[in-house]
Amino acid sequence: MSETHQILSAPLAAIDMGSNSFRVEIARIRDGRYRRLDYLKEPVRLGSGLDANGFLRADAVDRGLSTLASMAELLRLHDVKEVRAVATQTLREARNRNQFLAMAEPVLGVPIEVISGREEARLIFAGVAHLNPSDEPRLVIDIGGRSTEFVMGQGLKPGAAESFGIGSQSMTQRYFPDGELSAEAFRAAQVAAGAEFEEAEKVFTPNRWTEALASSGTAGAVSALLAAHGVTDGRLTPAALAWCIERCVEAGHIDRLDLRGLKDDRKPVLAGGLAILYTLLVQFRIDEIQPSRAALRQGVIFDLHQRRKVSLGVDARDVRDATVAQLQQRFEVDTAQAQRVKAVARGLQRNLLPELPDEEVRELAWACDLHEIGLMVSHHDHHRHSAYLLDHLDAAGFSQSQQRRIGELVLGQRGGLRKVESGFARRDFAVMLLCLRLAVLCCHGRHQAAKVRLQARRDRQGDVALAWSVPAQDRRLSPAELRTQHLLREEVSVWAKSGLLKLRWQD
């Protein structure tokens, strides 16, 4: 077996920090075949730990940290080198999420990415598409603890995707708060769910897909109890879901609910999940939904495997590169200028930070590609508009965390440094930002390559020495080149005032 093949088939791990449960899955993908090596699920109920003001309570934080510690031990046991941890709706909402992440990441030992709802939908579709292959146009639905995702697609390619901020846990908390299961509560929950989904009716119409699948614990739990009672073979239909709701109302309370095939950890959120499922089938005219065992975590592993292939040069298809190209087109970016800036910035980075991890090298490159998207909004302070867009765009393949890191580089491309002072807490941020700022200055004129060639190196103390050289036959500089030199000298002054990084000219 070749070294490349060994690397490609090495174990990968995904951690899904959901609102109901935290899950870790360790798997190997070899020759296109997926094999689970280990799996751990813990009902953390992080979503129920949000207080009325949107802050995670201490008990929820403690449950989360304890579970992550167990997962970290499992990762060490399997010696997994490549891990991706993603967090969903509860941490999208939590007002103290940054404090939680600051405690959680050292416990887990890997960065935690908060992903957008649409990115969650894309990854869910990836898991379903790989593990339930089909060439039919399909609708995939995922009902989580605090959000519900819709995504249409065909083959391995996702299409329209949407995320709604309701889930089995949040609906149960609101409409069945004391465990009482009444017909009136179910009707109120269905009306609320229908209002939430109404805007998606014209997008996810039945004529656009031929089969519907549902992933996640909610669909799987209901499917299991339907099969156990012989109501269906596990398929979800309006009549079967109505039967489930009737059994709940007959029981009158969650503690008296006795349904074969229903696990204890699913009982507390069953009512909210049933209300959402029934509303979906009726409102979107879905005759039946097939449950799928695939879910977000498998999609994360397939996505991580694709990134691995890109880094090894086996495949050039990274969805993030396609997303960046689409954003450049959407915001009418001057791609020739972006390429000039990227070439200079990458050259500086290779001299100043040769050991920069591949993912951060790519983040610097993407920052160069997108540093001018804000020009579509306004030429004045375009760097601020660019950063704002990067913070708020739905960008397939990118987590919210990664978009913010790229946005912070873009925000700092010009002007003072105080506006990005939080970024300097990250290792190598200062030098990455310097590379981008110097590249922007060197290419500010948007004309053919200047005669001046900027050179940079770091000494043992970490200070950066800058120098420029001019070809012997061109002793006289053009006005544009003189302006570039002036701007570079001004840049040295900006960093000197900040005290963050020492720059000096080396003549």
N, C-alpha and C positions, 0 to 999 in steps of 0.2 A: 504494500500500500504506500503510495507516495505521501510526502510530507503534507502537501496541499490537501489531499484527500483525508488525511488524519485530522488536520485542523478543521476541515469542513464538517466532519462527523463527530467532533468533540461535543460533550454535553453543553446544553444551553438551559438557562432558567428564566422563568417569568414570574414576577410577583404582582398579583392583582390586589390592590388595597381598596376593596369595594366598601359600600355603605353597610351591607349586611355582614359580609365575611371577608377575611383576608385569605388568599390562596397563594401557594407557591407550587409551581410545576417544574420539574426537571425532565428534560427530554433530549433525545438525539434524533437528528434528521440525517439519514444515510441513504443516498441514491434515491432521494425523493420520498422515502418512507419515514413516517413519524412513529417514534416509539417512546412512550412515557417510561421514565426511570424511577420517578418518585413523585409523591403528591402529598400536600398537607393543606387542610382547610380548618380554619378556626372562626367561629361565629363571634366576631369582635363587636358587632353592632355599633360601629363608629357613628353611623348616621343618627341613631337614637341618642347619642351623646352630645348633640348640638343643643345649646340652650336657646331661650327665646330671643337672644340678641345675636345668635349666629356664632357663638364661641364654643369650641370643644370643651366639655367639662373634664375635670381632672381624672374621673374614673374611666372615661372613654380613652383618654390619653394613655393612662396606665395599661389598659387592656391592649391597646395598639402596640405599645412599646414591648410589652411582654411577649406578644405574638411574634413581633419582628425579631426578637432575640432568639426565639425557637427556630424561626426560618433561617436566620443567619447560621445557626449551628448545623442545620440540614445542608446548607450550601457548602459549608466547610467539610462536612462528612463526605460529600460527593466531589469535592475539589473542583467546583464549577468556576471557570474563569470569566465567562461572559454572562452577565445577569442584567436584566432590565426590570426595574420596578416602576409600576404606573399606579397613579392614584386617580380616582374618579370623582363623582359628584359631591360627596361630602367635603372633600378637601378643595374642590372648586368653590364651594360655598363658605367654608369655615373662615372666619375673620382672623383667627389666630393660627392659620395654617403654617405660616413661616416659622413661628415658634415651635410648632409640632414637628415640622420637617427638620429644624435645627437639632432637635433631640433624637429624631427617628433615624436620620441618615448615619450617624456614628454607630448606633445600635445594629443597624442592618449591614453597614459596611459598604453600601453602594448608593449612588445618587437616586433620589426618588423624583420621578417626573409626574407632574400634574398635567393630565391631558385634557383637551377640550372634548365636548360631547361628540362633535363630528369626527374627531380623530378616534375616539372610543368606538364609534360606529364603524369606521373603516377597518380597525383592527379586529373587531368582532366578525365582520364580513370575511376578512382574510382567514380567520380560523375556520369558519363554516365552509368557505369555498374550498379550502385544502382538504378538510377531513370529510366533507360531504360533496364530492365533486359532481358537477352537472353543467351542461351547456345551456340549460333552460334559464330564461330570465326569472329572477327570483326576488322575493321580498324577505328580508331577515329582520326579525324583531328581537330585542333584548330588553327585558324588564328587570332592572336592578333594584337596589334598595331605595334610591332617591332620584333615579332618572330612568327614562325609557328611550331607547335608540331605535330608529328605523333606518334601513339602508337597502337600496335596490342595486342589483348588479347582475352580471352574466359572466360565467366562467370564473376567472380570478380577478376580474375588473369590477370594482365598485362604482356605482353611479351616485344618484341623489342620496343624501344622508341628512338626517336631522336628529336632534336630541331634545327631549322635553324633561323639565325638572320635576317629574313626579315618578314615584316608584312604589314598590310593595310596602316598604317600611314607612315612608312618609304618608302614604294614603291610609295605612292602618292607624298610624298615630293620630291622624286628623279625624277620621270618620269612625274608628272603632277604638277609641282611646282607653276604655275600661274593659276591653275584651268582649263587650256586648255585640252580638251578631243579629241585628234586626233587619227586616226588609227595607225599612225606611233609610237606615244607614247605607245599605247597598245602593239604593236608588240615588241618594245624595252623592255617593262616591262616583257612581257611573256618570252622573250629570257633570261633575267637576272634571272627570277624566275626558269626557267628550268635548268639553269646552277647551281643554288644553290641546287636544289633538285636532281640533276643527280646521286650523289653518293648513294642516298637512293633507287634507282630503283630496285636493286637486292634484297633488304631486304624486301620491302613492296609490293611484287608482288601479283597480283590478285588471284593466286592459293593458297595463304596462308590465305585468309579470304573470307567470303561469303556475308558480308554486310558492308557498309561504312556509318559512321555517322560523322557529323560535329557539333562542339559546338562553342560557343562564338558569339559575336555580328555580325561579318561579315557574317557568314552563316545564322544567323537568319534574318538579314536585307534583304539579297538577297532573301531568301525564302519568306519573307512577301510580297515583291514587285512582285515576280513571281505569287504568289497566287492572289494578288489583281488585276493583269492584266489577269488572267486566262491562263497564259502560261503553268503552271503546278499546281499541288495541293500543291506546296511548296517544292517539290523535286528539287534538283539541278542536272541538266544534262548538257552535253556539248552544246546541241542545245539551251537550255534555257539561259545559260550563254552567248552564242554568241548573242542571242537576246538582252540581257542587254547591252552588249558592243556596239552593233549597235545603241541602243537608246542614249547611251552616246556620241558616235561620231556624231550622228545627232544633238544633242543639242549643241555640240561644246565647251561648257563651263559649269562648275559645277553650276554656278548661273542660267543657263537657263534649267537645268535638272529638269523635272517635271514628276516624276514617282509616281503613287499611291502606298501607303504602305511604302514609304521610309521616315523615320523620318529625321528631319532637322539635328540632331546631327550625323547622319551617312553619310550625303552627302559629307562632306570634305574628307572622307577616302574611299569612295565607289570605285573609280577607281582602286586604288592599290589593294584592296581586290578582285575585280572582276578579275584582271589580274592574281593574285595568284590562285584563285579558278579554273579559266578556264585552266590554265597551269597544275594544279594538276590532273584534270579529264582526260585531254588528255594524259599527260605524263605517268600516272600510269594506264591508260586504265580502268578508273572507269566509269561505265555506269550511275550510279546515286548515289547521296549522300542524306541521310535523315538528316534533321536538328534535333538537340537535344537541348532541353532547359537546360539540365544539363551543368555545366561548372566547372571551377576551384574551385569556392567558395563552391559548394556543396561537391566536393571531399575533400576539407579541413575540412568541418564539419563532414563528415563520418570518416575521419582519426582521427579527434579530439575525436569523440565518441569512436572509437576503443581504443585510448590511455586511455580514461576514464575507459573503461572496464578492461584494463590491471591494472591500478592503484588500482581498487577496487577488484582485484583478481577474477573477473568474467570470464576473458578470458586471456590466456597467450600469444596470438598472437600479438606481436608488430613487424611490418615490419622491424624496426630498429635492433631488436635482430637477425632476420634472415639475415639482411645485414651484421652485424658484424661477424656472423658465416661464411658467404660466404667469407668475406675478410680474415678471419683467414685461411681458407682453401686455398684461392688463393695465399696468401703470405707465406704459410707454417709456420704459427706461432706455436711455442711450447705452445700448449694450457694448458698443465699441469703447466708450468711456469706462464702463464697468470693468471690461477686460483689461484696460490699461492700468486702472487702479489695482486690480487683483494681481496683475503680474508684478508690480512694484512691491505691493504689500507681502506677497508670498516670498519674493526674493529677500526682503528684509527679515521676514520671519525665519527663513532658513539660516540666516547668519546669526540672528539674535536668540532664537529659540529653536535650535535644531531638533531637540528632543520633545517638542510639543506633541501631545497625543493626537492621533489621527482625527478624532472627533472634533477636537478644538481647532485643528488646522482647517477642517471643513467649515466650522462656524465662522472663522475669520474670512474664508473665501465667500461664504454666503452673505456675510455683512458687506463685503465689497460689491457683490452682485446687486444688492438691494439698497445700498446706502442712499440712492437718490429717488426712491419711489415716492417720497414726499413732495417732489417737484410737481407732481400731478395736482397736489392740493394748493401749494403756494411756493414761490421762489423764496419768500421771506421765511427764515428759520426752517428751511425744508428738512434739516436734520431732525428737528423735533417732530415734524409730521411723519417722517419716515419711521422714527422710533415708535410713535403712537400706533401707526398702522401695523407694525410688526408685533406689537403687544396684543392687538385685538383681532387680527385676521384669523380666519380658519385656514390653516396651512397644513395640508395633508402630509403626514409623516413626521411632523414636528410636534413636540410636546409644548405646553404653555411655558414650561420652565426654559426650554431651549430657545423659544422665540424671544423670551425676555432677555436671555444672555446675548443673543444676536442684536436685539433692539438696543441694549445698553451700549454695545460697541458703536452702533450706528448713531445713537444720541451723542456720543462723545467724539464724533469725527471732526468736530470743529468747535471753536470757542473755548470757554473756560472748562476746567476739569471738575469743579465742585458738583455739577449736576449728575455726575456718575460716580460720586465718591463711594457709594455702597459697593460698586463693582470691584474696587481695589482690595476688598477683603479676599477676593478669589486669587489663587495662585496664577501668575502669568498674565492676569488681565491687563496690568499696566503696559507690559511690553507688546501684547497683542494690539491694544489701543494705539500705542505709539506707531506701530507698523501701519495701521490704517490711516492715522492722521498724516503721517509723512507721505504716504502714497497719494492721498487726496491732494496734498499741497503740490507734490511733484507733477501731478496731472491736471492742475486746476485750469490751465489754459485751454484744454480741449483741442490741442493742435498736435502736429507731428512731434515725435519724441524729441525732447530737448537735448542739447549737446551735453548738458551737465549730467553726470552720473553720480547719484547719491550712494555712498558706501557707509555701512554701519557695522560696528562690532562691540561686544561687551568684554570688559576686563574681569579680573577675578573678583573684584568688589561688586560687580553687577552694574557698574557705570557704563553708559553707552557713549561711544565716541563716533561722531559723524564727520564725514569728509566728502568732498566732491572732487571729481576730476573732469578735466576738459581735454578733448583730443588736441594734440600738439598743433595741428593745422588750423585750429579754431580758437585762437587766443582771445578774440573779441566776442563777448556774449551779446546776444540780442536783448532788446528791452524786456521781452517775455521771460528770458532766462535770468536776467537781473532781478525781475520781480519774484521769481521763484526762490532765488537765493535770499531775498529779503524776507519772504514768508517763512523760510526754514529757520532763519536767525530769530524771528519772532517766536517760533515754536520752542526754541531752546529757552527763551525767557519765560514762556508759559509754564514749562515743566520746572524751571528753577523756582518760580513763585510757589508752586504746589508742594515742593519738597518730597514728592513721591518717587521720583526717578531722576537720577543725575545724568544730564546730557552735556556734552562738551564738544567743541569743534576741534578737529585735529587737522591742522594745516599741513 
